């Protein structure tokens, strides 16, 4: 994804202008033509008061909100990607396919941030996954107890 290109979410045009919320098409013509990317746009005056406007199709949207949404989506994509390659790596190790495991690590781990020894990396990643899962379960239990507590007080 290229963050530095502002595009209309509806028609894909890059003829975008921006202004304060509620500005009209007439005023939009005198608005700022965007060159600094959606990030710069999101940083404009208190961000939530700024609206982007497409000169091609007339679509209006909140660039700050959209920027946040894009960031979340990107984060989700990264997490999904990580889940997939880790699972493939686990399977490769569990099936004794070291060549495949090596390939996956070379592709996904260029800075050796997960370590270089395959077996060691495998157990480290597994441990990480398990502690994440445990943490999620604990959070769920706490939230569950809290809800039960609130409900029992109300009845
Ligand atoms: Zn448009």
Backbone and ligand atoms as CSV (ligand in chain L), in Angstrom:
chain,resi,resn,atom,element,x,y,z
A,1,UNK,N,N,0.846,-1.193,0.000
A,1,UNK,CA,C,0.000,0.000,0.000
A,1,UNK,C,C,0.884,1.246,0.000
A,2,UNK,N,N,0.518,2.212,-0.813
A,2,UNK,CA,C,1.282,3.451,-0.875
A,2,UNK,C,C,0.557,4.536,-0.102
A,3,UNK,N,N,1.124,4.903,1.039
A,3,UNK,CA,C,0.496,5.900,1.894
A,3,UNK,C,C,0.603,7.301,1.336
A,4,UNK,N,N,1.511,7.482,0.381
A,4,UNK,CA,C,1.784,8.835,-0.069
A,4,UNK,C,C,0.912,9.262,-1.233
A,5,UNK,N,N,0.018,8.384,-1.623
A,5,UNK,CA,C,-0.858,8.760,-2.703
A,5,UNK,C,C,-2.275,8.870,-2.187
A,6,UNK,N,N,-2.843,10.048,-2.343
A,6,UNK,CA,C,-4.211,10.236,-1.909
A,6,UNK,C,C,-5.117,9.926,-3.077
A,7,UNK,N,N,-6.025,9.008,-2.849
A,7,UNK,CA,C,-6.940,8.621,-3.911
A,7,UNK,C,C,-8.356,8.644,-3.381
A,8,UNK,N,N,-9.286,8.925,-4.262
A,8,UNK,CA,C,-10.688,8.859,-3.897
A,8,UNK,C,C,-11.052,7.405,-3.613
A,9,UNK,N,N,-11.675,7.128,-2.451
A,9,UNK,CA,C,-12.019,5.746,-2.124
A,9,UNK,C,C,-13.127,5.214,-3.044
A,10,UNK,N,N,-13.827,6.116,-3.717
A,10,UNK,CA,C,-14.965,5.710,-4.542
A,10,UNK,C,C,-14.544,5.477,-5.995
A,11,UNK,N,N,-13.866,6.445,-6.593
A,11,UNK,CA,C,-13.579,6.349,-8.025
A,11,UNK,C,C,-12.084,6.227,-8.320
A,12,UNK,N,N,-11.234,6.376,-7.313
A,12,UNK,CA,C,-9.794,6.197,-7.515
A,12,UNK,C,C,-9.089,7.404,-8.105
A,13,UNK,N,N,-9.813,8.484,-8.309
A,13,UNK,CA,C,-9.198,9.696,-8.855
A,13,UNK,C,C,-8.219,10.296,-7.842
A,14,UNK,N,N,-7.163,10.953,-8.341
A,14,UNK,CA,C,-6.262,11.636,-7.411
A,14,UNK,C,C,-6.477,13.147,-7.423
A,15,UNK,N,N,-7.578,13.565,-8.021
A,15,UNK,CA,C,-7.943,14.984,-8.004
A,15,UNK,C,C,-8.711,15.254,-6.724
A,16,UNK,N,N,-7.960,15.372,-5.620
A,16,UNK,CA,C,-8.578,15.487,-4.307
A,16,UNK,C,C,-8.287,16.859,-3.727
A,17,UNK,N,N,-9.274,17.411,-3.089
A,17,UNK,CA,C,-9.049,18.644,-2.369
A,17,UNK,C,C,-9.558,18.453,-0.939
A,18,UNK,N,N,-9.195,19.352,-0.053
A,18,UNK,CA,C,-9.626,19.191,1.330
A,18,UNK,C,C,-10.025,20.530,1.906
A,19,UNK,N,N,-10.867,20.470,2.911
A,19,UNK,CA,C,-11.274,21.701,3.566
A,19,UNK,C,C,-11.902,21.387,4.892
A,20,UNK,N,N,-12.351,22.421,5.576
A,20,UNK,CA,C,-13.017,22.193,6.851
A,20,UNK,C,C,-14.348,21.518,6.603
A,21,UNK,N,N,-14.785,20.770,7.602
A,21,UNK,CA,C,-16.045,20.040,7.505
A,21,UNK,C,C,-17.167,20.979,7.090
A,22,UNK,N,N,-17.989,20.500,6.157
A,22,UNK,CA,C,-19.136,21.283,5.748
A,22,UNK,C,C,-18.871,22.278,4.635
A,23,UNK,N,N,-17.658,22.254,4.085
A,23,UNK,CA,C,-17.379,23.187,2.994
A,23,UNK,C,C,-18.135,22.745,1.740
A,24,UNK,N,N,-18.388,23.692,0.855
A,24,UNK,CA,C,-19.190,23.392,-0.329
A,24,UNK,C,C,-18.296,23.182,-1.541
A,25,UNK,N,N,-18.895,22.710,-2.610
A,25,UNK,CA,C,-18.129,22.445,-3.833
A,25,UNK,C,C,-17.482,23.723,-4.349
A,26,UNK,N,N,-18.199,24.817,-4.259
A,26,UNK,CA,C,-17.663,26.093,-4.723
A,26,UNK,C,C,-16.398,26.456,-3.966
A,27,UNK,N,N,-16.450,26.265,-2.656
A,27,UNK,CA,C,-15.274,26.561,-1.835
A,27,UNK,C,C,-14.178,25.536,-2.075
A,28,UNK,N,N,-14.596,24.298,-2.374
A,28,UNK,CA,C,-13.621,23.223,-2.552
A,28,UNK,C,C,-12.658,23.551,-3.676
A,29,UNK,N,N,-13.148,24.231,-4.708
A,29,UNK,CA,C,-12.300,24.579,-5.846
A,29,UNK,C,C,-11.114,25.421,-5.391
A,30,UNK,N,N,-11.309,26.168,-4.296
A,30,UNK,CA,C,-10.216,26.992,-3.789
A,30,UNK,C,C,-9.454,26.309,-2.671
A,31,UNK,N,N,-9.764,25.048,-2.433
A,31,UNK,CA,C,-9.114,24.316,-1.342
A,31,UNK,C,C,-7.692,23.930,-1.679
A,32,UNK,N,N,-7.091,23.186,-0.776
A,32,UNK,CA,C,-5.705,22.764,-0.977
A,32,UNK,C,C,-5.711,21.520,-1.857
A,33,UNK,N,N,-4.974,21.532,-2.903
A,33,UNK,CA,C,-4.818,20.313,-3.686
A,33,UNK,C,C,-3.752,19.476,-2.995
A,34,UNK,N,N,-4.064,18.224,-2.775
A,34,UNK,CA,C,-3.224,17.434,-1.879
A,34,UNK,C,C,-1.988,16.887,-2.567
A,35,UNK,N,N,-0.861,17.142,-1.938
A,35,UNK,CA,C,0.378,16.585,-2.474
A,35,UNK,C,C,1.130,15.813,-1.407
A,36,UNK,N,N,0.811,16.077,-0.152
A,36,UNK,CA,C,1.607,15.509,0.944
A,36,UNK,C,C,1.151,14.146,1.423
A,37,UNK,N,N,0.189,13.528,0.750
A,37,UNK,CA,C,-0.256,12.206,1.184
A,37,UNK,C,C,-1.312,12.302,2.254
A,38,UNK,N,N,-1.998,11.201,2.441
A,38,UNK,CA,C,-3.139,11.182,3.355
A,38,UNK,C,C,-2.693,11.387,4.798
A,39,UNK,N,N,-1.453,10.998,5.118
A,39,UNK,CA,C,-0.934,11.195,6.470
A,39,UNK,C,C,-0.821,12.667,6.807
A,40,UNK,N,N,-0.297,13.448,5.846
A,40,UNK,CA,C,-0.177,14.891,6.042
A,40,UNK,C,C,-1.560,15.503,6.173
A,41,UNK,N,N,-2.472,14.987,5.374
A,41,UNK,CA,C,-3.838,15.487,5.412
A,41,UNK,C,C,-4.468,15.210,6.777
A,42,UNK,N,N,-4.222,14.018,7.293
A,42,UNK,CA,C,-4.791,13.642,8.582
A,42,UNK,C,C,-4.269,14.557,9.678
A,43,UNK,N,N,-3.078,15.107,9.471
A,43,UNK,CA,C,-2.482,15.971,10.478
A,43,UNK,C,C,-3.003,17.392,10.449
A,44,UNK,N,N,-3.798,17.726,9.442
A,44,UNK,CA,C,-4.333,19.091,9.320
A,44,UNK,C,C,-5.268,19.413,10.479
A,45,UNK,N,N,-5.198,20.640,10.936
A,45,UNK,CA,C,-6.074,21.187,11.978
A,45,UNK,C,C,-7.002,20.211,12.676
A,46,UNK,N,N,-6.614,19.713,13.793
A,46,UNK,CA,C,-7.513,18.895,14.610
A,46,UNK,C,C,-8.156,17.760,13.841
A,47,UNK,N,N,-7.654,17.480,12.703
A,47,UNK,CA,C,-7.967,16.367,11.806
A,47,UNK,C,C,-9.454,16.014,11.660
A,48,UNK,N,N,-10.185,15.937,12.744
A,48,UNK,CA,C,-11.565,15.495,12.618
A,48,UNK,C,C,-12.454,16.535,11.948
A,49,UNK,N,N,-11.982,17.760,11.899
A,49,UNK,CA,C,-12.769,18.808,11.267
A,49,UNK,C,C,-12.466,18.956,9.790
A,50,UNK,N,N,-11.563,18.115,9.297
A,50,UNK,CA,C,-11.176,18.223,7.900
A,50,UNK,C,C,-11.888,17.158,7.085
A,51,UNK,N,N,-12.367,17.576,5.938
A,51,UNK,CA,C,-12.978,16.621,5.027
A,51,UNK,C,C,-12.226,16.649,3.705
A,52,UNK,N,N,-12.093,15.470,3.113
A,52,UNK,CA,C,-11.516,15.415,1.783
A,52,UNK,C,C,-12.650,15.358,0.776
A,53,UNK,N,N,-12.386,15.873,-0.409
A,53,UNK,CA,C,-13.434,15.988,-1.403
A,53,UNK,C,C,-12.868,15.620,-2.762
A,54,UNK,N,N,-13.559,14.718,-3.453
A,54,UNK,CA,C,-13.084,14.284,-4.772
A,54,UNK,C,C,-13.652,15.202,-5.847
A,55,UNK,N,N,-12.766,15.795,-6.646
A,55,UNK,CA,C,-13.218,16.716,-7.682
A,55,UNK,C,C,-13.790,15.966,-8.880
A,56,UNK,N,N,-13.524,14.677,-8.973
A,56,UNK,CA,C,-14.009,13.912,-10.122
A,56,UNK,C,C,-15.431,13.410,-9.929
A,57,UNK,N,N,-15.723,12.843,-8.739
A,57,UNK,CA,C,-17.048,12.248,-8.565
A,57,UNK,C,C,-17.833,12.892,-7.427
A,58,UNK,N,N,-17.220,13.764,-6.654
A,58,UNK,CA,C,-17.955,14.468,-5.610
A,58,UNK,C,C,-18.020,13.746,-4.282
A,59,UNK,N,N,-17.331,12.626,-4.152
A,59,UNK,CA,C,-17.347,11.893,-2.881
A,59,UNK,C,C,-16.670,12.721,-1.788
A,60,UNK,N,N,-17.216,12.616,-0.585
A,60,UNK,CA,C,-16.641,13.306,0.564
A,60,UNK,C,C,-16.304,12.278,1.626
A,61,UNK,N,N,-15.197,12.434,2.306
A,61,UNK,CA,C,-14.883,11.510,3.396
A,61,UNK,C,C,-13.960,12.180,4.391
A,62,UNK,N,N,-13.871,11.568,5.557
A,62,UNK,CA,C,-13.012,12.083,6.623
A,62,UNK,C,C,-11.640,11.427,6.508
A,63,UNK,N,N,-10.629,12.184,6.108
A,63,UNK,CA,C,-9.315,11.577,5.870
A,63,UNK,C,C,-8.670,11.029,7.126
A,64,UNK,N,N,-8.917,11.666,8.286
A,64,UNK,CA,C,-8.306,11.177,9.528
A,64,UNK,C,C,-8.859,9.798,9.866
A,65,UNK,N,N,-10.180,9.663,9.736
A,65,UNK,CA,C,-10.835,8.401,10.035
A,65,UNK,C,C,-10.361,7.327,9.067
A,66,UNK,N,N,-10.295,7.702,7.806
A,66,UNK,CA,C,-9.890,6.753,6.783
A,66,UNK,C,C,-8.448,6.307,6.984
A,67,UNK,N,N,-7.610,7.239,7.395
A,67,UNK,CA,C,-6.212,6.932,7.659
A,67,UNK,C,C,-6.113,5.888,8.770
A,68,UNK,N,N,-6.914,6.079,9.835
A,68,UNK,CA,C,-6.929,5.126,10.947
A,68,UNK,C,C,-7.410,3.761,10.468
A,69,UNK,N,N,-8.462,3.769,9.655
A,69,UNK,CA,C,-9.009,2.510,9.142
A,69,UNK,C,C,-7.975,1.767,8.312
A,70,UNK,N,N,-7.253,2.536,7.477
A,70,UNK,CA,C,-6.230,1.913,6.635
A,70,UNK,C,C,-5.130,1.307,7.493
A,71,UNK,N,N,-4.775,2.030,8.562
A,71,UNK,CA,C,-3.716,1.533,9.458
A,71,UNK,C,C,-4.150,0.220,10.108
A,72,UNK,N,N,-5.422,0.186,10.563
A,72,UNK,CA,C,-5.952,-1.024,11.190
A,72,UNK,C,C,-5.962,-2.191,10.212
A,73,UNK,N,N,-6.388,-1.905,8.986
A,73,UNK,CA,C,-6.442,-2.944,7.963
A,73,UNK,C,C,-5.056,-3.497,7.693
A,74,UNK,N,N,-4.088,-2.588,7.595
A,74,UNK,CA,C,-2.709,-2.985,7.323
A,74,UNK,C,C,-2.197,-3.886,8.450
A,75,UNK,N,N,-2.521,-3.485,9.687
A,75,UNK,CA,C,-2.128,-4.257,10.871
A,75,UNK,C,C,-2.726,-5.664,10.802
A,76,UNK,N,N,-4.020,-5.710,10.440
A,76,UNK,CA,C,-4.717,-6.996,10.334
A,76,UNK,C,C,-4.062,-7.872,9.273
A,77,UNK,N,N,-3.730,-7.241,8.133
A,77,UNK,CA,C,-3.080,-7.979,7.049
A,77,UNK,C,C,-1.777,-8.591,7.525
A,78,UNK,N,N,-1.003,-7.786,8.274
A,78,UNK,CA,C,0.289,-8.255,8.780
A,78,UNK,C,C,0.098,-9.438,9.718
A,79,UNK,N,N,-0.898,-9.325,10.620
A,79,UNK,CA,C,-1.144,-10.396,11.580
A,79,UNK,C,C,-1.576,-11.677,10.879
A,80,UNK,N,N,-2.449,-11.528,9.884
A,80,UNK,CA,C,-2.907,-12.703,9.140
A,80,UNK,C,C,-1.731,-13.362,8.432
A,81,UNK,N,N,-0.896,-12.527,7.819
A,81,UNK,CA,C,0.267,-13.037,7.094
A,81,UNK,C,C,1.194,-13.804,8.046
A,82,UNK,N,N,1.392,-13.235,9.234
A,82,UNK,CA,C,2.277,-13.857,10.216
A,82,UNK,C,C,1.731,-15.218,10.649
A,83,UNK,N,N,0.408,-15.266,10.889
A,83,UNK,CA,C,-0.215,-16.519,11.297
A,83,UNK,C,C,0.035,-17.597,10.248
A,84,UNK,N,N,-0.116,-17.218,8.987
A,84,UNK,CA,C,0.001,-18.193,7.896
A,84,UNK,C,C,1.430,-18.717,7.783
A,85,UNK,N,N,2.423,-17.803,7.758
A,85,UNK,CA,C,3.787,-18.320,7.579
A,85,UNK,C,C,4.268,-19.081,8.799
A,86,UNK,N,N,3.813,-18.684,9.989
A,86,UNK,CA,C,4.212,-19.432,11.189
A,86,UNK,C,C,3.651,-20.846,11.148
A,87,UNK,N,N,2.375,-20.954,10.756
A,87,UNK,CA,C,1.767,-22.278,10.663
A,87,UNK,C,C,2.488,-23.150,9.642
A,88,UNK,N,N,2.847,-22.539,8.497
A,88,UNK,CA,C,3.578,-23.304,7.485
A,88,UNK,C,C,4.935,-23.742,8.020
A,89,UNK,N,N,5.558,-22.848,8.768
A,89,UNK,CA,C,6.862,-23.157,9.360
A,89,UNK,C,C,6.736,-24.305,10.367
A,90,UNK,N,N,5.724,-24.238,11.230
A,90,UNK,CA,C,5.496,-25.309,12.211
A,90,UNK,C,C,5.324,-26.647,11.507
A,91,UNK,N,N,4.469,-26.630,10.467
A,91,UNK,CA,C,4.194,-27.868,9.738
A,91,UNK,C,C,5.469,-28.413,9.130
A,92,UNK,N,N,6.272,-27.521,8.531
A,92,UNK,CA,C,7.510,-27.957,7.889
A,92,UNK,C,C,8.426,-28.623,8.908
A,93,UNK,N,N,8.566,-28.005,10.079
A,93,UNK,CA,C,9.426,-28.575,11.125
A,93,UNK,C,C,8.855,-29.899,11.617
A,94,UNK,N,N,7.538,-29.912,11.848
A,94,UNK,CA,C,6.914,-31.122,12.380
A,94,UNK,C,C,6.998,-32.284,11.398
A,95,UNK,N,N,7.039,-31.966,10.097
A,95,UNK,CA,C,7.168,-33.021,9.096
A,95,UNK,C,C,8.629,-33.306,8.746
A,96,UNK,N,N,9.533,-32.654,9.463
A,96,UNK,CA,C,10.954,-32.884,9.217
A,96,UNK,C,C,11.449,-32.285,7.908
A,97,UNK,N,N,10.677,-31.362,7.345
A,97,UNK,CA,C,11.071,-30.743,6.083
A,97,UNK,C,C,11.899,-29.478,6.347
A,98,UNK,N,N,13.179,-29.674,6.616
A,98,UNK,CA,C,14.018,-28.543,7.011
A,98,UNK,C,C,14.267,-27.563,5.870
A,99,UNK,N,N,14.281,-28.101,4.636
A,99,UNK,CA,C,14.495,-27.204,3.498
A,99,UNK,C,C,13.390,-26.170,3.395
A,100,UNK,N,N,12.160,-26.653,3.519
A,100,UNK,CA,C,11.009,-25.746,3.449
A,100,UNK,C,C,11.045,-24.766,4.625
A,101,UNK,N,N,11.338,-25.284,5.814
A,101,UNK,CA,C,11.408,-24.432,7.007
A,101,UNK,C,C,12.456,-23.340,6.806
A,102,UNK,N,N,13.589,-23.741,6.215
A,102,UNK,CA,C,14.664,-22.786,5.951
A,102,UNK,C,C,14.219,-21.709,4.977
A,103,UNK,N,N,13.511,-22.142,3.931
A,103,UNK,CA,C,13.021,-21.208,2.926
A,103,UNK,C,C,12.083,-20.192,3.558
A,104,UNK,N,N,11.161,-20.684,4.373
A,104,UNK,CA,C,10.183,-19.794,5.017
A,104,UNK,C,C,10.914,-18.782,5.895
A,105,UNK,N,N,11.888,-19.276,6.660
A,105,UNK,CA,C,12.629,-18.377,7.556
A,105,UNK,C,C,13.426,-17.343,6.781
A,106,UNK,N,N,14.008,-17.765,5.655
A,106,UNK,CA,C,14.784,-16.829,4.845
A,106,UNK,C,C,13.881,-15.716,4.337
A,107,UNK,N,N,12.667,-16.093,3.969
A,107,UNK,CA,C,11.748,-15.125,3.388
A,107,UNK,C,C,11.163,-14.209,4.462
A,108,UNK,N,N,10.784,-14.782,5.603
A,108,UNK,CA,C,10.036,-14.015,6.604
A,108,UNK,C,C,10.909,-13.446,7.716
A,109,UNK,N,N,12.129,-13.877,7.762
A,109,UNK,CA,C,12.982,-13.544,8.901
A,109,UNK,C,C,14.346,-13.039,8.441
A,110,UNK,N,N,14.351,-12.020,7.548
A,110,UNK,CA,C,15.623,-11.583,6.961
A,110,UNK,C,C,16.582,-10.993,7.992
A,111,UNK,N,N,16.076,-10.465,9.090
A,111,UNK,CA,C,16.959,-9.855,10.095
A,111,UNK,C,C,17.244,-10.794,11.260
A,112,UNK,N,N,16.859,-12.062,11.090
A,112,UNK,CA,C,17.071,-13.063,12.145
A,112,UNK,C,C,16.474,-12.648,13.477
A,113,UNK,N,N,15.405,-11.869,13.437
A,113,UNK,CA,C,14.816,-11.439,14.707
A,113,UNK,C,C,14.171,-12.606,15.458
A,114,UNK,N,N,13.937,-13.712,14.755
A,114,UNK,CA,C,13.395,-14.881,15.443
A,114,UNK,C,C,14.474,-15.927,15.709
A,115,UNK,N,N,15.729,-15.582,15.403
A,115,UNK,CA,C,16.813,-16.537,15.583
A,115,UNK,C,C,17.121,-17.271,14.300
A,116,UNK,N,N,18.273,-17.950,14.259
A,116,UNK,CA,C,18.691,-18.614,13.028
A,116,UNK,C,C,18.614,-20.131,13.140
A,117,UNK,N,N,18.686,-20.642,14.360
A,117,UNK,CA,C,18.599,-22.082,14.558
A,117,UNK,C,C,17.144,-22.522,14.437
A,118,UNK,N,N,16.865,-23.424,13.492
A,118,UNK,CA,C,15.471,-23.760,13.168
A,118,UNK,C,C,14.693,-24.331,14.352
A,119,UNK,N,N,15.296,-25.326,15.016
A,119,UNK,CA,C,14.601,-25.990,16.133
A,119,UNK,C,C,14.346,-25.003,17.272
A,120,UNK,N,N,15.367,-24.190,17.506
A,120,UNK,CA,C,15.294,-23.189,18.559
A,120,UNK,C,C,14.206,-22.164,18.228
A,121,UNK,N,N,14.212,-21.703,16.986
A,121,UNK,CA,C,13.206,-20.744,16.541
A,121,UNK,C,C,11.820,-21.331,16.691
A,122,UNK,N,N,11.713,-22.598,16.300
A,122,UNK,CA,C,10.423,-23.291,16.387
A,122,UNK,C,C,9.881,-23.254,17.811
A,123,UNK,N,N,10.719,-23.646,18.777
A,123,UNK,CA,C,10.218,-23.692,20.153
A,123,UNK,C,C,9.955,-22.288,20.690
A,124,UNK,N,N,10.775,-21.313,20.260
A,124,UNK,CA,C,10.549,-19.930,20.701
A,124,UNK,C,C,9.212,-19.396,20.200
A,125,UNK,N,N,8.957,-19.631,18.906
A,125,UNK,CA,C,7.710,-19.137,18.321
A,125,UNK,C,C,6.510,-19.806,18.984
A,126,UNK,N,N,6.637,-21.114,19.219
A,126,UNK,CA,C,5.551,-21.855,19.858
A,126,UNK,C,C,5.263,-21.293,21.250
A,127,UNK,N,N,6.342,-21.034,21.974
A,127,UNK,CA,C,6.192,-20.498,23.336
A,127,UNK,C,C,5.468,-19.155,23.292
A,128,UNK,N,N,5.885,-18.309,22.329
A,128,UNK,CA,C,5.269,-16.992,22.160
A,128,UNK,C,C,3.777,-17.139,21.902
A,129,UNK,N,N,3.438,-18.034,20.971
A,129,UNK,CA,C,2.034,-18.256,20.626
A,129,UNK,C,C,1.251,-18.704,21.843
A,130,UNK,N,N,1.845,-19.634,22.598
A,130,UNK,CA,C,1.149,-20.165,23.765
A,130,UNK,C,C,0.914,-19.093,24.813
A,131,UNK,N,N,1.927,-18.241,25.047
A,131,UNK,CA,C,1.746,-17.214,26.073
A,131,UNK,C,C,0.714,-16.193,25.607
A,132,UNK,N,N,0.663,-15.918,24.286
A,132,UNK,CA,C,-0.382,-15.029,23.767
A,132,UNK,C,C,-1.748,-15.642,23.996
A,133,UNK,N,N,-1.864,-16.942,23.718
A,133,UNK,CA,C,-3.152,-17.623,23.878
A,133,UNK,C,C,-3.567,-17.611,25.346
A,134,UNK,N,N,-2.612,-17.881,26.243
A,134,UNK,CA,C,-2.906,-17.884,27.675
A,134,UNK,C,C,-3.385,-16.511,28.117
A,135,UNK,N,N,-2.696,-15.493,27.631
A,135,UNK,CA,C,-3.058,-14.125,27.986
A,135,UNK,C,C,-4.490,-13.823,27.539
A,136,UNK,N,N,-4.828,-14.233,26.309
A,136,UNK,CA,C,-6.181,-14.000,25.799
A,136,UNK,C,C,-7.222,-14.688,26.666
A,137,UNK,N,N,-6.922,-15.910,27.092
A,137,UNK,CA,C,-7.874,-16.663,27.914
A,137,UNK,C,C,-8.076,-15.960,29.257
A,138,UNK,N,N,-6.973,-15.497,29.852
A,138,UNK,CA,C,-7.069,-14.811,31.142
A,138,UNK,C,C,-7.925,-13.552,31.004
A,139,UNK,N,N,-7.686,-12.784,29.939
A,139,UNK,CA,C,-8.474,-11.571,29.721
A,139,UNK,C,C,-9.946,-11.917,29.575
A,140,UNK,N,N,-10.233,-13.002,28.819
A,140,UNK,CA,C,-11.616,-13.409,28.618
A,140,UNK,C,C,-12.269,-13.791,29.935
A,141,UNK,N,N,-11.536,-14.497,30.793
A,141,UNK,CA,C,-12.081,-14.915,32.091
A,141,UNK,C,C,-12.398,-13.691,32.954
A,142,UNK,N,N,-11.462,-12.732,32.974
A,142,UNK,CA,C,-11.667,-11.525,33.785
A,142,UNK,C,C,-12.892,-10.763,33.296
A,143,UNK,N,N,-12.985,-10.587,31.979
A,143,UNK,CA,C,-14.135,-9.875,31.411
A,143,UNK,C,C,-15.419,-10.629,31.727
A,144,UNK,N,N,-15.374,-11.961,31.589
A,144,UNK,CA,C,-16.543,-12.794,31.874
A,144,UNK,C,C,-16.998,-12.629,33.312
A,145,UNK,N,N,-16.041,-12.692,34.268
A,145,UNK,CA,C,-16.360,-12.538,35.695
A,145,UNK,C,C,-16.963,-11.167,35.955
A,146,UNK,N,N,-16.402,-10.162,35.324
A,146,UNK,CA,C,-16.880,-8.804,35.518
A,146,UNK,C,C,-18.332,-8.681,35.061
A,147,UNK,N,N,-18.625,-9.254,33.894
A,147,UNK,CA,C,-19.989,-9.204,33.375
A,147,UNK,C,C,-20.943,-9.930,34.327
A,148,UNK,N,N,-20.527,-11.110,34.788
A,148,UNK,CA,C,-21.355,-11.873,35.734
A,148,UNK,C,C,-21.608,-11.062,37.002
A,149,UNK,N,N,-20.554,-10.410,37.480
A,149,UNK,CA,C,-20.639,-9.588,38.685
A,149,UNK,C,C,-21.662,-8.471,38.493
A,150,UNK,N,N,-21.545,-7.761,37.367
A,150,UNK,CA,C,-22.458,-6.641,37.081
A,150,UNK,C,C,-23.895,-7.162,36.977
A,151,UNK,N,N,-24.059,-8.266,36.251
A,151,UNK,CA,C,-25.403,-8.837,36.081
A,151,UNK,C,C,-26.001,-9.232,37.429
A,152,UNK,N,N,-25.190,-9.885,38.281
A,152,UNK,CA,C,-25.714,-10.360,39.569
A,152,UNK,C,C,-26.101,-9.187,40.473
A,153,UNK,N,N,-25.432,-8.054,40.336
A,153,UNK,CA,C,-25.769,-6.870,41.129
A,153,UNK,C,C,-27.080,-6.258,40.680
A,154,UNK,N,N,-27.355,-6.416,39.402
A,154,UNK,CA,C,-28.547,-5.777,38.833
A,154,UNK,C,C,-29.802,-6.587,39.108
A,155,UNK,N,N,-29.666,-7.925,39.230
A,155,UNK,CA,C,-30.856,-8.778,39.385
A,155,UNK,C,C,-31.431,-8.653,40.795
L,1,ZN,ZN,ZN,-14.084,10.233,-6.692
